[in-house]
Amino acid sequence: MTILDFNYNPNNNKLIVVSYSEMDDTKKLEEANNNNTKLQPPKYRLDIYNTNGGKEQHIDTIEKFISGVSMAPDSNSVIISYDEDINSPISHVAEIDIKSNNMKTLLSSNSSYSKIRSVKFDEKKEGFYFLSSFIDEKKDYSVMEIPKESMLSYYDLRKNKIRNVWKAEKSVIVNYSSNNF
């Protein structure tokens, strides 16, 4: 298994890990190339691990282009960011209840917030931070494309409102830590 992303929860000393089979991913890439079809996402596994590396719980297996994961401070849910498909600038943030595996969409991209990724719950589960990019709607889009600019934003779950934290002019934010905001 290859690890796509993970998030550490200091409240319970656990990690949420998104992993996938590199062999499955390569097979899907070869099939898309050979058949001239759209690339399909690999099967991503969401699992909870302890800090000793032992797997404690499987949450779900998801076939979407996942771009971020975060475990809630209360450990009852996780959020993921994902793209609808490889040629679509539409992305979403969804919350998965760990006990029931029910998934609900919290946020979808729009003209101001496209290519949503790198989600992180705040310390009180009142909202989450995320990165987004600006998409040129006049040209063809691909998930594989590297954005030219990006923005760090915060989505308040209680108010259903987004506030911009920082915009990187003519540069891309690759990573961030939400403990400083």
N, C-alpha and C positions, 0 to 999 in steps of 0.2 A: 504494500500500500504506500502511496505517496501522499504527503500532507499538503493540502492546498492552503489552509488557514487554521488558526487556533486562537482561543481567548482564555486567559487565566482569570478565575474568580477567586479573589482573596478572602471572600466571606466563607467559602466552604473548602478552600484549598483544592479546587478541581479545575480541569481544563475541558472546554468544549473543542473538539477536533473535527475538522472536515477533511476527509481523506478519499482517495479514489484509486482505482487500479490503472496504473500507467499502461499496462497491456491492453485493457479495455479502451482506454482513451486513444491509443495508437491505432487499434483496430477500427474504431469509428472514423478516425482521420483518414486512414487508407481507404475505407469504404466510400467516404464522401469524395475523395480524389478519384478513385477508380470509376465510380458511378456518376460522377459530376452532379452530386446532390449536396444539399445543405448539411453542414457538420452538425451532428447531434452531441449534446453534452454527455460526459461520462456519468456513471451512477456515483453520486457523492454520498458518503456515509457520514452521519453526524453521531458522534459518540462522546461520552463523558469519560475522562480518565482521571486517576489520582496523580499526585505529583511524583510517584514512584514509577509511573509509566504503565500501571495496570488499568485495563479497561473495566469500567464499572457498569456502564449502561449504554445500550444502543438506543438512539432516539428515533432516527428515521433514515431512509435512503431516498435521495431526491435526484431527479434528472432535470436539472436546470443549470444554467451557467452561473454558478455561485461566485460572488466576489467579496464576501465578508461574512463574519459570524461573531456573535457576542452572547454570552450567557448573562441572564438577569442577575442582579445582586441577590435576590431571594432564591435563586436557583430553580424557579418554577417554570421558566421559559427561556427560549433562545430566539434571537432575531437573526435573519439572514438577509443579505442583499443579493439580488440576482438579475440577470438580463433575460428578457423574453426569448430571444434567440440570437444567433450569431450576427444577423444582419439587421437587427432592430435596436434603435437607441432607447427603447422603452425598458426601464428597469423598475424593480420593486423592492420594498422592504417588507418582509413578512415575519410574523411572530408565530412560533411553534410552542404550544403548551406541552411540556415534557411528560406530564401524566397521561393526557388524552391523545397526543400527537395531532390535535387540531391545529390547522394553519389558518391565520387570517392576515390579510394584507393591511399594513399600516400606512404605507406611503407608496405612491407611484410617481415616476418621473413626469416632468412637464417641460415647458419651454425654458424655464429658469434652472431646473435641476435635472440634468440628464446623466446617464451612465453612473448611477448611484452605486457606491461601493464602500468598503471598509467601515461597516457599522460598528458602533460601540455604545452600549447602554451607559447612562450616567450612574453615579454612585447610589442614587435613590430610586431608580427605575421610573423617573418622572419623564424621561425622554431618552433620546439617543443622538449621538454625533454621527455624521457621515460625510464622505467626500462625494463631490459631483463634478461634472465637466460640462463644457459648453460644446454643443454639437452643431456643426454646420449642416443644416437641413438640405442644402443644395447639392451635396455630394453623397455618394453611397457610404453607408455606415457599416462598420464591422466591429465586433467585440474585441478583436485582436488589435485594433487601431489604438495607438497611444495618444491620449488627449494632449492638447497644446496648452491648456489652462485648466485650473481647477479651483474649487472652493470648499472650505470646511464649513459645515452648517450644523445646526442643532434643531431637532424636531421635538417640540414639547407635546407629549402625549395627552396631557390634560386639556390644553388649549387648542390642539390640532393646528399648531402654527410652527412655521420654520423661521429661524433667525440665522443670518449669516454671521459666522465667527471670524473668518479670514478668507480673503480672496487672493490667490497667487496670480498676479499679473504676468502674463507671458511666461509662466512656468507651471510646473505640476507638483502638487503635494503628493508625496509617495506614501508617507506614513505620519502618524501623529499619536500623541498620548493625551487622553482626555482628563487626566488627573490635575492638569494645570489651569483649567478654565474656571 
